[in-house]
Amino acid sequence: MQLPLTTERLVVRDWTADDADVQAALDLYGRPEVTEWLTPVISNVADLAAMRAVVHSWIESQPNLVPPTGRFAMHRREDSQVVGGLVLRMLPPYDHDLELTWQLRPDEWGHGYATEAAIALLHWAFTFDIDEIFALARPDNTRAIATAQRIGMDWAGETTKYYDTSLQVYRVRQSDLPDVPGVGDTED
């Protein structure tokens, strides 16, 4: 399996510098109801010019990241509309533990997109000889916790060690992953 990843309803791919992706990223990361849950905490991206700089930094850094780490867009197959983003990154102290994060535009919450895209990305990530992947959620972020559970993650505890805030820790191993219809399909 290689990027882009195609599922029944979605495509998971690298972000691009085109105007549509930059606008989609702003529509996502410029929303306080999205950024309030991010760890570490980041402020909203204020405007299109600032978002363009952020997206360019993601694109420029991507070739220097060790696979499977990176930042990815998810778009619907039916209309190519970007509905969210995914990140695979190393957790502090940046030497071993890998974290999966997902973000959706609020108007796309409740459709199962985060679950579908996350499972596809996890299946791909585990082809890189990784033992386990983590997700972190604030204790009151019930949507993130529910998504972690739907993608096969088990609760592993609570910690403040990563970002100096209390976080629920979820973990998944390859053998715990559910299948998603259409994962790995290459036809649009």
C-alpha positions as CSV (number, residue, x, y, z in Angstrom):
1,M,0.0,0.0,0.0
2,Q,1.4,3.4,-0.9
3,L,0.1,7.0,-0.7
4,P,-2.3,8.1,-1.8
5,L,-4.5,5.7,0.2
6,T,-8.0,5.1,-1.2
7,T,-10.9,3.9,0.9
8,E,-14.5,3.4,0.1
9,R,-15.3,7.1,0.5
10,L,-12.0,8.9,1.0
11,V,-8.5,9.5,-0.3
12,V,-5.6,10.1,2.1
13,R,-2.8,12.0,0.5
14,D,-0.1,14.6,1.0
15,W,-1.1,18.2,1.2
16,T,-0.4,20.3,-1.9
17,A,0.3,24.0,-2.3
18,D,-2.6,24.6,-4.7
19,D,-5.2,27.2,-3.7
20,A,-7.9,24.7,-3.0
21,D,-5.7,22.8,-0.5
22,V,-4.6,26.0,1.2
23,Q,-8.2,27.2,1.5
24,A,-9.3,23.8,2.8
25,A,-6.5,23.8,5.4
26,L,-7.6,27.3,6.6
27,D,-11.2,26.1,6.7
28,L,-9.9,23.3,9.1
29,Y,-7.1,24.8,11.1
30,G,-8.6,28.3,11.3
31,R,-11.5,27.0,13.3
32,P,-11.3,27.4,17.1
33,E,-13.6,24.3,17.6
34,V,-10.8,22.3,15.9
35,T,-7.7,23.9,17.3
36,E,-8.9,24.0,20.9
37,W,-8.4,20.2,20.9
38,L,-4.9,20.1,19.4
39,T,-1.9,19.1,21.4
40,P,0.4,20.8,21.7
41,V,-2.0,23.8,21.7
42,I,-1.7,26.0,18.6
43,S,-3.6,29.2,17.9
44,N,-5.9,29.5,15.0
45,V,-4.3,30.3,11.7
46,A,-5.6,33.8,11.0
47,D,-5.7,34.2,7.2
48,L,-5.0,32.6,3.9
49,A,-1.5,34.1,3.6
50,A,-0.5,32.6,7.0
51,M,-2.1,29.2,6.1
52,R,-0.2,29.2,2.8
53,A,3.1,29.6,4.8
54,V,2.1,26.8,7.1
55,V,1.2,24.4,4.2
56,H,4.4,25.3,2.4
57,S,6.3,24.4,5.6
58,W,4.5,21.0,5.8
59,I,5.4,20.3,2.1
60,E,9.0,21.3,2.5
61,S,9.5,19.2,5.6
62,Q,7.8,16.1,4.3
63,P,10.8,14.7,2.4
64,N,12.9,15.0,5.5
65,L,10.5,13.0,7.7
66,V,11.1,9.3,8.3
67,P,8.2,7.3,6.9
68,P,5.5,6.8,7.9
69,T,5.5,10.2,9.7
70,G,3.9,13.2,8.0
71,R,0.9,15.4,7.5
72,F,-1.8,14.2,5.3
73,A,-5.1,15.6,3.8
74,M,-8.2,13.5,3.5
75,H,-10.7,14.2,0.8
76,R,-14.0,12.7,-0.3
77,R,-13.7,10.6,-3.5
78,E,-17.0,11.7,-4.8
79,D,-16.2,15.4,-5.0
80,S,-12.5,15.8,-4.0
81,Q,-13.5,18.1,-1.1
82,V,-10.9,18.1,1.7
83,V,-12.8,17.2,4.9
84,G,-9.9,16.9,7.3
85,G,-6.3,16.2,8.1
86,L,-4.2,13.4,9.7
87,V,-0.8,13.6,11.3
88,L,1.6,10.8,12.1
89,R,4.4,12.1,14.3
90,M,6.9,11.2,17.0
91,L,5.9,11.9,20.5
92,P,8.3,13.7,22.9
93,P,11.1,13.0,23.4
94,Y,11.0,12.2,19.7
95,D,12.9,8.9,19.7
96,H,10.4,6.1,19.8
97,D,6.6,6.5,20.3
98,L,4.5,7.4,17.2
99,E,1.2,9.3,17.5
100,L,-1.7,9.5,15.1
101,T,-3.9,12.6,15.2
102,W,-6.9,13.5,13.1
103,Q,-8.8,16.7,12.5
104,L,-12.1,17.2,10.7
105,R,-14.0,20.3,9.7
106,P,-16.9,20.6,12.2
107,D,-19.5,20.4,9.4
108,E,-18.0,16.9,8.6
109,W,-18.2,15.5,12.1
110,G,-20.4,12.4,12.6
111,H,-19.9,10.8,9.2
112,G,-17.2,8.3,10.2
113,Y,-14.5,10.0,8.0
114,A,-11.9,10.2,10.8
115,T,-12.4,6.5,11.6
116,E,-12.2,5.4,7.9
117,A,-9.1,7.5,7.1
118,A,-7.3,6.7,10.4
119,I,-7.7,3.0,9.8
120,A,-6.4,3.3,6.3
121,L,-3.4,5.3,7.5
122,L,-2.7,2.9,10.3
123,H,-2.7,-0.1,8.0
124,W,-0.2,1.7,5.8
125,A,1.9,2.9,8.8
126,F,2.2,-0.7,10.1
127,T,3.9,-1.7,6.8
128,F,7.0,0.2,8.2
129,D,7.7,-2.4,10.9
130,I,6.2,-0.4,13.7
131,D,5.0,-2.2,16.9
132,E,2.4,0.2,18.1
133,I,0.9,3.6,17.5
134,F,-0.6,6.0,20.1
135,A,-3.4,8.6,20.1
136,L,-3.7,11.3,22.8
137,A,-6.9,13.0,23.8
138,R,-7.9,15.5,26.4
139,P,-10.2,13.7,29.0
140,D,-13.2,15.8,27.9
141,N,-12.7,15.3,24.1
142,T,-15.3,12.6,23.9
143,R,-15.3,12.6,20.0
144,A,-11.6,11.9,19.9
145,I,-11.9,9.1,22.5
146,A,-14.7,7.5,20.6
147,T,-12.8,7.6,17.4
148,A,-9.7,6.1,19.0
149,Q,-11.9,3.2,20.3
150,R,-13.5,2.7,16.9
151,I,-10.2,2.4,15.2
152,G,-9.2,-0.5,17.5
153,M,-7.3,1.5,20.1
154,D,-7.2,0.4,23.8
155,W,-6.9,2.8,26.7
156,A,-3.4,2.7,28.0
157,G,-3.6,5.3,30.8
158,E,-3.5,9.0,31.5
159,T,-0.3,11.1,31.4
160,T,1.0,14.6,31.6
161,K,4.5,13.7,30.2
162,Y,4.1,14.7,26.6
163,Y,2.7,18.2,26.5
164,D,2.3,19.2,30.2
165,T,-1.4,18.7,30.2
166,S,-3.5,15.7,31.3
167,L,-4.1,13.4,28.3
168,Q,-5.8,10.1,27.8
169,V,-3.5,7.7,26.0
170,Y,-4.8,5.1,23.5
171,R,-2.7,2.4,21.8
172,V,-3.2,0.1,18.8
173,R,-1.1,-2.7,17.4
174,Q,-1.5,-4.0,13.9
175,S,-3.3,-7.1,15.1
176,D,-6.0,-4.9,16.7
177,L,-6.9,-3.0,13.5
178,P,-10.4,-3.4,12.0
179,D,-10.8,-3.7,8.3
180,V,-12.4,-0.9,6.3
181,P,-14.3,-1.7,3.1
182,G,-12.4,-0.3,0.2
183,V,-9.0,0.2,2.0
184,G,-6.3,-0.3,-0.6
185,D,-8.6,0.2,-3.6
186,T,-6.8,2.0,-6.4
187,E,-9.8,2.9,-8.6
188,D,-11.6,6.1,-8.3
